[in-house]
């Protein structure tokens, strides 16, 4: 957050930006945050706007003491592209069996893995918001068979879509690679559990780029251990960063990445926050305001 302050000031020199907890923050009208402590925003009596520094706002909405003020998020077209690139890399890594190729390299084994068409690989994308829809469309364009699941109805060309918890078994059936891009809510917390994972195809893979709290890690490790699943890429964890001695770093079927799948640029974040603050002060409609009642 300290790196963002000068970017906001550069975009809007008329604004005063202070770190939370400074003596004069009691007069703050806008809170710029990502994962504020519960009740922290309630301590700002003049608050008129909460602005997230990313596309997701679940870390803000989970505060039971959240003030009744508008909440805005950052929308960065590059972020959707970056996420799509990351998921595409993961899908190709598993589809072309680079995990096996790398294991063969370490063993000094020259062996060509079996190949199959992308259309013979079914990828299930959980979460079909702006970013999830882009990811699903790009996977479809690359030739994969794509299924999508969201908590509310979505229609995407060429993609078989499902909604509601009741539709999860039909969605999961036949999935070779599962991609999680869901927001974190009380309904999605712990959704990637043993019951869900066992409904995937034998030998399935996971690309987890949603929120750390979606995944029951013990369930994934058990599925990898018993052979039902063959691999996973996990980019998000409940507690970050992982400690250097965390055994997840060394799991042979797990790729750990440091929450790097898609990060908005500081310039984009700063300029969008500055513009929304100006709109707030002029009494104009805000950009990218979250409709809390209609969140995916």
C-alpha positions in Angstrom: 0.0 0.0 0.0 2.9 2.4 0.7 3.9 2.1 -3.0 0.4 3.1 -4.1 0.2 6.4 -2.2 2.6 8.4 -4.4 0.9 7.0 -7.5 -2.5 8.2 -6.3 -1.0 11.6 -5.5 0.6 11.8 -8.9 -2.8 11.1 -10.5 -4.6 13.6 -8.3 -2.3 16.1 -6.6 -5.2 17.8 -4.8 -5.8 14.7 -2.7 -4.2 14.1 0.8 -3.2 10.5 1.3 -2.4 9.1 4.7 -1.6 5.6 6.0 -4.3 4.0 8.1 -3.8 4.7 11.8 -2.0 8.1 11.3 -3.3 10.8 13.6 -5.3 12.6 10.9 -7.0 9.6 9.4 -10.2 10.2 11.4 -11.2 12.8 8.8 -10.7 10.4 5.9 -13.6 10.2 3.4 -12.2 7.4 1.3 -10.6 4.2 2.4 -8.3 2.4 -0.1 -7.7 -1.1 1.0 -7.5 -4.8 0.2 -7.8 -6.8 3.4 -8.7 -4.4 6.2 -9.0 -5.8 9.8 -12.6 -6.4 10.9 -14.1 -3.2 12.2 -11.3 -1.0 10.9 -13.5 0.8 8.4 -16.1 1.5 11.1 -13.6 3.6 12.9 -13.6 6.2 10.2 -16.6 8.5 11.0 -16.4 10.6 7.8 -16.1 7.6 5.4 -18.0 8.0 2.2 -16.3 5.4 -0.1 -14.4 2.2 0.2 -12.2 1.5 -2.8 -10.6 -1.9 -3.3 -7.2 -2.1 -5.0 -8.1 -5.2 -7.0 -11.1 -6.7 -8.8 -12.1 -8.8 -5.9 -13.9 -7.3 -2.9 -14.6 -10.4 -0.8 -11.9 -9.4 1.8 -13.9 -6.2 2.3 -17.4 -7.5 2.2 -16.7 -10.2 4.9 -16.4 -7.5 7.6 -19.5 -7.8 9.7 -19.1 -4.1 10.8 -18.7 -2.8 7.2 -20.2 0.8 7.0 -23.1 1.3 4.5 -21.1 3.3 1.9 -20.4 2.6 -1.8 -17.7 0.0 -2.6 -15.7 0.2 -5.8 -13.2 -2.1 -7.3 -10.4 -1.8 -9.9 -11.1 -3.2 -13.4 -7.9 -3.7 -15.4 -8.2 -5.3 -18.9 -4.6 -6.5 -18.5 -5.5 -8.3 -15.3 -8.0 -10.5 -17.2 -5.5 -11.2 -19.9 -2.8 -12.0 -17.3 -5.1 -14.4 -15.6 -5.9 -16.1 -18.9 -2.2 -16.4 -19.7 -1.6 -18.0 -16.3 -4.4 -20.5 -16.6 -3.5 -21.3 -20.2 0.0 -22.1 -19.1 -1.3 -24.4 -16.4 -3.7 -26.1 -18.8 -1.0 -26.7 -21.4 1.4 -27.8 -18.7 -1.0 -30.6 -17.7 -2.5 -31.3 -21.1 0.9 -31.8 -22.8 2.2 -33.6 -19.7 5.1 -31.3 -19.0 4.8 -32.5 -15.3 5.8 -36.0 -16.5 8.4 -34.6 -18.9 10.1 -32.7 -16.1 10.0 -35.8 -13.8 11.6 -37.8 -16.7 14.3 -35.2 -17.1 15.2 -35.4 -13.4 15.4 -39.2 -13.8 17.4 -39.0 -17.1 14.6 -40.8 -18.9 14.0 -40.1 -22.6 10.4 -41.0 -23.0 7.7 -39.3 -25.2 4.4 -39.0 -23.2 1.1 -39.9 -24.9 -0.5 -37.1 -26.7 -4.2 -36.2 -27.2 -6.1 -33.5 -28.9 -7.1 -30.4 -26.8 -10.7 -31.2 -27.6 -10.4 -34.5 -25.8 -9.5 -32.6 -22.6 -12.4 -31.1 -20.7 -11.7 -28.0 -18.5 -14.2 -26.9 -15.9 -14.0 -23.2 -15.0 -15.7 -22.3 -11.7 -16.5 -18.6 -11.6 -17.8 -16.9 -14.8 -17.4 -13.2 -13.9 -15.4 -10.8 -16.1 -12.1 -12.6 -15.6 -13.6 -16.2 -15.6 -15.5 -15.6 -18.8 -12.3 -14.3 -20.5 -10.4 -17.4 -19.3 -13.1 -19.8 -20.4 -13.4 -18.1 -23.8 -9.6 -18.3 -24.4 -9.5 -21.9 -23.4 -12.3 -22.7 -25.9 -10.4 -20.8 -28.6 -7.3 -22.9 -27.9 -9.4 -26.0 -28.7 -10.3 -27.3 -25.3 -13.7 -28.5 -24.4 -14.9 -26.1 -21.7 -17.6 -26.2 -19.1 -18.5 -23.4 -16.7 -20.1 -23.1 -13.3 -21.3 -20.0 -11.5 -23.7 -19.3 -8.6 -26.1 -17.6 -11.0 -27.0 -18.2 -14.7 -24.4 -17.4 -17.3 -24.6 -17.8 -21.1 -21.3 -18.0 -22.9 -21.0 -19.0 -26.6 -19.7 -22.6 -27.1 -19.5 -23.3 -23.3 -21.8 -25.5 -21.4 -22.7 -23.5 -18.3 -24.2 -24.7 -15.0 -25.4 -22.8 -12.0 -26.4 -23.5 -8.4 -25.0 -26.1 -6.0 -27.5 -28.7 -7.3 -25.8 -28.5 -10.7 -22.3 -29.2 -9.4 -22.3 -33.0 -10.0 -23.3 -32.5 -13.7 -20.6 -29.8 -14.1 -17.9 -31.8 -12.4 -18.6 -35.0 -14.3 -16.0 -35.6 -17.0 -13.8 -32.7 -16.0 -10.0 -33.3 -16.5 -8.7 -29.9 -15.3 -10.6 -27.9 -12.8 -10.0 -24.1 -12.6 -11.2 -22.1 -9.6 -11.8 -18.4 -10.2 -14.7 -17.9 -7.7 -15.1 -15.0 -5.3 -15.0 -15.9 -1.6 -18.3 -15.9 0.1 -19.9 -18.0 2.9 -21.2 -20.3 0.2 -17.9 -20.8 -1.6 -15.6 -21.1 1.5 -14.3 -24.6 1.6 -16.1 -25.6 -1.6 -13.1 -27.4 -3.0 -13.4 -30.3 -0.5 -13.1 -34.0 -0.7 -16.6 -34.6 -1.9 -16.2 -32.2 -4.8 -12.7 -33.4 -5.8 -13.8 -37.0 -5.9 -16.4 -36.1 -8.6 -13.7 -35.2 -11.1 -12.3 -37.6 -13.6 -9.7 -40.0 -12.3 -6.3 -38.4 -12.8 -7.7 -34.9 -12.8 -5.7 -31.7 -12.2 -6.5 -28.5 -10.3 -5.5 -24.9 -11.2 -6.5 -22.9 -8.1 -6.4 -19.1 -8.6 -9.5 -18.0 -6.7 -9.0 -17.5 -2.9 -7.1 -19.6 -0.5 -10.1 -20.3 1.6 -11.9 -22.1 -1.2 -9.6 -25.1 -1.0 -9.5 -27.7 1.8 -5.8 -28.4 1.4 -6.0 -31.7 3.3 -8.6 -32.9 0.8 -6.4 -32.0 -2.2 -3.3 -33.7 -0.6 -5.3 -36.8 0.0 -6.6 -36.9 -3.6 -3.0 -36.5 -4.8 -1.8 -39.2 -2.5 -4.4 -41.8 -3.3 -4.0 -41.3 -7.0 -7.4 -39.9 -7.8 -5.8 -36.6 -8.8 -2.4 -36.3 -10.6 -1.4 -32.7 -10.0 -2.3 -29.2 -9.0 -1.1 -25.6 -9.4 -2.0 -23.5 -6.3 -1.5 -19.8 -6.5 -3.5 -18.7 -3.4 -3.4 -19.8 0.2 -5.3 -18.8 3.4 -2.1 -17.6 5.0 0.5 -15.9 2.8 3.4 -16.1 2.3 4.0 -19.8 3.0 6.9 -20.3 5.4 10.1 -21.6 3.9 9.7 -25.0 5.7 6.1 -25.5 4.6 5.9 -29.1 3.1 3.8 -27.8 0.3 6.9 -26.4 -1.4 8.3 -29.9 -1.8 5.2 -31.9 -2.7 6.1 -33.8 -6.0 2.6 -33.3 -7.5 2.1 -29.7 -6.5 3.3 -26.5 -8.1 3.2 -23.6 -5.7 3.2 -20.1 -7.1 3.4 -16.9 -4.9 -0.1 -15.3 -5.6 1.2 -14.1 -9.0 -1.5 -15.1 -11.5 -2.8 -11.6 -12.2 -1.8 -8.4 -10.6 -3.2 -5.0 -11.7 -0.6 -2.3 -12.4 -0.1 0.4 -9.8 -0.7 3.1 -12.5 -4.1 1.5 -13.3 -5.1 1.2 -9.6 -4.0 4.8 -8.8 -5.7 6.4 -11.8 -9.0 4.6 -11.2 -9.0 5.4 -7.5 -8.2 9.1 -8.2 -11.0 9.3 -10.8 -13.6 7.8 -8.5 -12.6 10.2 -5.7 -13.1 13.1 -8.0 -16.5 11.7 -9.1 -17.4 11.3 -5.4 -16.6 14.9 -4.7 -18.5 16.1 -7.7 -21.5 14.0 -6.9 -21.2 12.0 -10.1 -21.9 8.2 -10.6 -18.9 6.1 -9.5 -17.0 3.8 -11.9 -17.0 0.0 -11.1 -19.2 0.2 -8.1 -20.0 -3.1 -6.6 -23.7 -4.2 -6.6 -23.5 -6.2 -3.4 -26.8 -7.9 -3.9 -25.9 -9.1 -7.4 -22.3 -10.3 -6.9 -21.5 -13.5 -8.8 
